[in-house]
Amino acid sequence: MQVLQTSKPFEIQEIELTDWKQRPVKNNFFELVLIKEGEGTQCINYNEHTYDKGSVFLLPPLKCHSFTIEKPTQFIFLKFTDSFFKNINKITIDRNEWFKEASYILSNYNQLPGDIIKNDIDRNHLESLIKMILQESRSFGEESINLITSLMTSVLELLIRNIKKSNYFEVAKNNSDNRITKMLTYINENIDKTELLKVENLASVFTMSPTYVSEFFKKQVHISLREYIIKAKLKLVEIRLLNSDFTLTQIADDLGFTDVSHLSKTFKKYVGISIREFKNNGEYMLLKRNVCKGIN
């Protein structure tokens, strides 16, 4: 295994395996995996998807994924670590915007297997970006930090574009009304804008009567609109608590909670443990959309 960069906001690994070995997930925001060569099957939460040369996957920071390797496989792992969001004094980019985009990916990617890239143009773009990142990392110096950061920002943009093209939301498989996918996308894109999430605005955006919005939403998603919005916010709270140095006051303000007390009580009600207990455990709760067990 060749680890090209560690203890930075990113970590790049090139590795060839004939058997999969569980990899550490601590301090890992999420990972992008490019299959350079090889064939096999990816598994997340007991769901499987075949892979071959050029396949691109996202790995969540949970011990619920593995690869069954049928032909020796060359992996490239591009890890987005939490150190980026905690130590960026020397990196001249907008941390909040980067964090928001990365959080969107992690909170909306449904931890299902499958190739994340949906068209050949984006796949070529991504392979070119990763190739450039690898070249810069091999001759790493202080002058490369900003360039690699810019390249990784472009990688994030490609991931977001492809996630928005796909239905990673939890709706019934036989659902034929695409308005719910559009509504879920709208809600998650504007989860920090309380005014836009009000029933009256959603009714206007999706040309429904205000009285029908909540009924429509619950019929499609099987939980109330209010509960969905709260849980969507709390998933972002989890991400901020484990992957950033935002204060509780900042988190409450950013996500539309009245104050820290309101945030803490809401978190305890829906997550089942206090914020302090959650941080001590260091493991996602609401982000485990499916049960992760049995894979070690």
C-alpha positions as CSV (number, residue, x, y, z in Angstrom):
1,M,0.0,0.0,0.0
2,Q,1.2,3.5,-0.8
3,V,-0.1,6.3,1.3
4,L,0.6,9.5,-0.5
5,Q,-0.6,11.9,2.1
6,T,-1.7,11.7,5.7
7,S,-2.4,14.2,8.4
8,K,-3.7,16.7,5.8
9,P,-7.2,17.6,4.9
10,F,-7.0,14.7,2.4
11,E,-5.4,11.3,2.2
12,I,-4.7,9.5,-1.1
13,Q,-3.9,5.8,-1.2
14,E,-3.0,3.5,-4.0
15,I,-3.3,-0.2,-3.2
16,E,-3.6,-3.5,-4.9
17,L,-5.5,-6.2,-3.1
18,T,-6.5,-9.8,-3.7
19,D,-8.5,-10.0,-0.5
20,W,-10.4,-7.2,1.2
21,K,-9.2,-6.0,4.6
22,Q,-11.3,-3.7,6.8
23,R,-10.0,-0.2,6.9
24,P,-10.1,2.3,9.7
25,V,-12.9,5.0,9.5
26,K,-11.8,7.3,12.4
27,N,-11.5,11.0,11.4
28,N,-12.9,10.1,8.0
29,F,-15.6,12.3,6.5
30,F,-16.1,9.9,3.5
31,E,-14.1,8.3,0.8
32,L,-14.2,8.3,-2.9
33,V,-13.0,5.0,-4.4
34,L,-11.8,4.6,-8.0
35,I,-11.3,1.1,-9.4
36,K,-8.1,1.4,-11.5
37,E,-8.1,-2.3,-12.5
38,G,-9.9,-5.4,-11.3
39,E,-13.3,-7.0,-10.9
40,G,-15.5,-8.0,-8.0
41,T,-18.5,-6.9,-5.9
42,Q,-19.0,-4.0,-3.5
43,C,-21.3,-4.6,-0.5
44,I,-22.9,-2.0,1.8
45,N,-25.5,-3.2,4.4
46,Y,-25.8,-6.6,2.6
47,N,-26.6,-4.9,-0.7
48,E,-24.3,-5.8,-3.5
49,H,-23.1,-4.2,-6.7
50,T,-20.5,-5.5,-9.2
51,Y,-17.5,-3.4,-10.1
52,D,-14.9,-3.3,-12.8
53,K,-12.3,-0.9,-14.2
54,G,-13.4,2.7,-14.0
55,S,-16.1,2.1,-11.3
56,V,-16.5,4.9,-8.8
57,F,-18.0,4.5,-5.3
58,L,-18.6,6.4,-2.1
59,L,-17.7,4.7,1.1
60,P,-19.5,6.1,4.2
61,P,-17.6,6.4,7.5
62,L,-19.2,3.3,8.9
63,K,-18.0,-0.3,9.3
64,C,-20.7,-1.6,7.0
65,H,-18.9,-1.9,3.7
66,S,-16.6,-4.4,2.0
67,F,-15.4,-5.6,-1.4
68,T,-15.4,-9.2,-2.6
69,I,-12.4,-9.3,-5.0
70,E,-12.7,-11.7,-7.9
71,K,-9.7,-10.4,-9.9
72,P,-6.7,-8.6,-8.2
73,T,-7.9,-5.0,-7.8
74,Q,-6.1,-1.7,-7.9
75,F,-8.0,0.7,-5.7
76,I,-7.4,4.5,-5.4
77,F,-8.9,5.8,-2.2
78,L,-9.4,9.6,-1.9
79,K,-10.3,10.3,1.7
80,F,-11.9,13.5,2.8
81,T,-10.8,13.8,6.4
82,D,-12.2,16.0,9.2
83,S,-8.9,17.8,9.7
84,F,-9.8,19.9,6.7
85,F,-12.6,21.5,8.6
86,K,-10.7,21.9,11.8
87,N,-7.3,23.1,10.5
88,I,-7.5,25.4,7.5
89,N,-5.5,28.4,8.6
90,K,-3.1,28.0,5.7
91,I,-5.7,27.2,3.1
92,T,-7.4,30.1,1.5
93,I,-10.9,28.8,0.7
94,D,-14.3,29.2,2.1
95,R,-14.5,26.5,4.8
96,N,-18.2,26.9,5.3
97,E,-19.0,26.4,1.7
98,W,-16.8,23.3,1.4
99,F,-18.3,21.9,4.6
100,K,-21.8,22.5,3.4
101,E,-21.2,20.7,0.1
102,A,-19.4,17.8,1.8
103,S,-22.2,17.5,4.3
104,Y,-24.8,17.5,1.5
105,I,-23.1,14.5,0.0
106,L,-22.8,12.6,3.3
107,S,-26.4,13.3,4.5
108,N,-28.1,12.6,1.2
109,Y,-26.1,9.6,-0.1
110,N,-28.1,6.7,1.0
111,Q,-25.3,4.3,1.8
112,L,-26.4,1.9,-1.0
113,P,-23.9,0.2,-3.3
114,G,-23.4,1.3,-6.9
115,D,-21.5,3.5,-9.1
116,I,-21.9,7.1,-8.1
117,I,-21.0,8.6,-11.5
118,K,-23.9,8.6,-14.0
119,N,-22.3,9.6,-17.3
120,D,-19.0,9.1,-19.2
121,I,-18.1,12.8,-19.4
122,D,-18.2,13.2,-15.6
123,R,-16.3,9.9,-15.2
124,N,-13.5,11.2,-17.5
125,H,-13.5,14.5,-15.6
126,L,-13.2,12.7,-12.3
127,E,-10.4,10.3,-13.5
128,S,-8.4,13.4,-14.8
129,L,-8.8,15.2,-11.5
130,I,-7.7,12.2,-9.5
131,K,-4.7,11.7,-11.8
132,M,-3.7,15.3,-11.2
133,I,-4.2,14.9,-7.4
134,L,-2.0,11.8,-7.5
135,Q,0.8,13.5,-9.4
136,E,0.8,16.5,-7.1
137,S,0.8,14.3,-4.0
138,R,3.8,12.3,-5.2
139,S,5.9,15.5,-5.2
140,F,4.0,17.1,-2.3
141,G,5.2,20.4,-1.0
142,E,3.7,23.5,0.5
143,E,3.1,24.9,-2.9
144,S,0.8,22.0,-3.8
145,I,-1.7,22.4,-0.9
146,N,-3.9,25.0,-2.5
147,L,-3.8,23.3,-5.9
148,I,-4.8,19.9,-4.5
149,T,-7.5,21.6,-2.4
150,S,-8.9,23.3,-5.5
151,L,-8.9,19.9,-7.4
152,M,-10.7,18.2,-4.5
153,T,-13.3,21.0,-4.5
154,S,-13.9,20.2,-8.1
155,V,-14.3,16.5,-7.2
156,L,-16.9,17.5,-4.6
157,E,-18.8,19.5,-7.3
158,L,-18.9,16.4,-9.6
159,L,-20.2,14.2,-6.8
160,I,-22.9,16.7,-5.9
161,R,-24.0,17.0,-9.5
162,N,-24.3,13.2,-9.8
163,I,-26.1,12.8,-6.5
164,K,-28.7,15.3,-7.6
165,K,-29.3,13.3,-10.8
166,S,-30.0,10.2,-8.8
167,N,-32.7,9.2,-6.4
168,Y,-31.0,8.5,-3.2
169,F,-34.0,9.5,-1.1
170,E,-36.0,7.0,0.9
171,V,-39.3,6.8,-1.1
172,A,-41.3,3.8,-2.1
173,K,-39.7,2.0,-5.1
174,N,-43.1,1.9,-6.9
175,N,-43.5,5.7,-6.5
176,S,-44.5,7.3,-9.8
177,D,-44.9,10.9,-8.6
178,N,-41.5,12.6,-9.2
179,R,-42.6,15.7,-7.3
180,I,-41.6,14.1,-4.1
181,T,-38.0,13.6,-5.2
182,K,-37.9,17.2,-6.3
183,M,-39.4,18.3,-3.0
184,L,-36.9,16.2,-1.0
185,T,-34.0,17.7,-3.1
186,Y,-35.4,21.2,-2.5
187,I,-35.7,20.6,1.3
188,N,-32.2,19.2,1.6
189,E,-30.6,21.9,-0.5
190,N,-32.3,24.6,1.7
191,I,-32.2,22.8,5.0
192,D,-30.5,25.8,6.6
193,K,-33.1,28.3,5.3
194,T,-36.1,28.1,7.6
195,E,-38.3,30.4,5.7
196,L,-38.0,28.3,2.5
197,L,-39.1,25.2,4.4
198,K,-42.4,26.6,5.6
199,V,-45.5,24.9,4.2
200,E,-46.6,28.1,2.5
201,N,-43.4,28.4,0.5
202,L,-43.3,24.7,-0.4
203,A,-46.9,25.0,-1.6
204,S,-46.0,27.9,-3.8
205,V,-42.8,26.2,-5.2
206,F,-44.6,22.9,-6.0
207,T,-48.0,24.4,-7.0
208,M,-50.0,22.7,-4.3
209,S,-52.5,24.0,-1.8
210,P,-50.9,24.6,1.7
211,T,-53.4,22.1,3.2
212,Y,-52.3,19.4,0.8
213,V,-48.5,19.7,1.1
214,S,-48.2,17.9,4.5
215,E,-50.7,15.3,3.4
216,F,-48.8,14.6,0.1
217,F,-45.5,14.5,1.9
218,K,-46.5,12.0,4.6
219,K,-48.2,9.8,2.0
220,Q,-45.0,9.6,-0.1
221,V,-42.3,9.5,2.6
222,H,-44.3,7.9,5.5
223,I,-43.3,10.4,8.1
224,S,-44.5,13.9,8.6
225,L,-42.9,16.9,6.9
226,R,-42.0,18.4,10.3
227,E,-40.3,15.2,11.5
228,Y,-38.4,14.8,8.2
229,I,-37.0,18.4,8.4
230,I,-36.0,17.9,12.0
231,K,-34.2,14.7,11.3
232,A,-32.5,16.1,8.2
233,K,-31.2,19.0,10.3
234,L,-30.0,16.6,13.0
235,K,-28.1,14.5,10.5
236,L,-26.2,17.7,9.7
237,V,-25.8,18.3,13.4
238,E,-24.1,14.9,13.7
239,I,-21.8,15.7,10.9
240,R,-20.8,19.1,12.5
241,L,-20.3,17.5,15.9
242,L,-17.9,14.8,14.6
243,N,-16.2,16.6,11.7
244,S,-15.8,20.3,12.6
245,D,-14.9,22.7,15.3
246,F,-18.2,24.6,15.1
247,T,-19.6,25.6,18.5
248,L,-23.1,24.5,19.6
249,T,-24.2,28.1,19.3
250,Q,-23.0,28.3,15.7
251,I,-24.6,24.9,14.9
252,A,-27.9,26.1,16.4
253,D,-27.9,29.4,14.6
254,D,-26.9,27.8,11.3
255,L,-29.7,25.2,11.3
256,G,-32.5,27.3,12.7
257,F,-32.8,26.1,16.3
258,T,-33.9,28.7,18.8
259,D,-30.8,28.3,21.0
260,V,-28.4,25.6,22.3
261,S,-31.0,24.4,24.8
262,H,-33.6,23.8,22.0
263,L,-30.9,22.0,19.9
264,S,-29.9,19.8,22.8
265,K,-33.4,18.8,23.7
266,T,-34.3,18.1,20.1
267,F,-31.2,16.0,19.6
268,K,-31.8,13.9,22.8
269,K,-35.5,13.3,21.7
270,Y,-34.7,12.1,18.2
271,V,-31.2,10.6,18.6
272,G,-31.8,9.0,22.0
273,I,-28.7,10.2,23.6
274,S,-27.3,13.6,24.7
275,I,-24.9,15.6,22.5
276,R,-22.1,14.9,25.0
277,E,-22.7,11.2,24.9
278,F,-22.8,11.3,21.1
279,K,-19.5,13.1,20.8
280,N,-17.9,10.7,23.3
281,N,-19.2,7.7,21.3
282,G,-17.8,9.2,18.1
283,E,-20.3,7.3,15.9
284,Y,-23.1,8.4,13.6
285,M,-26.7,7.5,14.7
286,L,-29.3,9.1,12.4
287,L,-26.9,8.8,9.4
288,K,-27.2,5.0,9.6
289,R,-30.2,4.9,7.3
290,N,-29.9,1.1,7.1
291,V,-28.8,-1.2,9.8
292,C,-25.1,-1.7,9.7
293,K,-24.1,-4.9,11.3
294,G,-22.2,-8.1,10.8
295,I,-19.4,-6.8,8.6
296,N,-16.1,-6.4,10.4
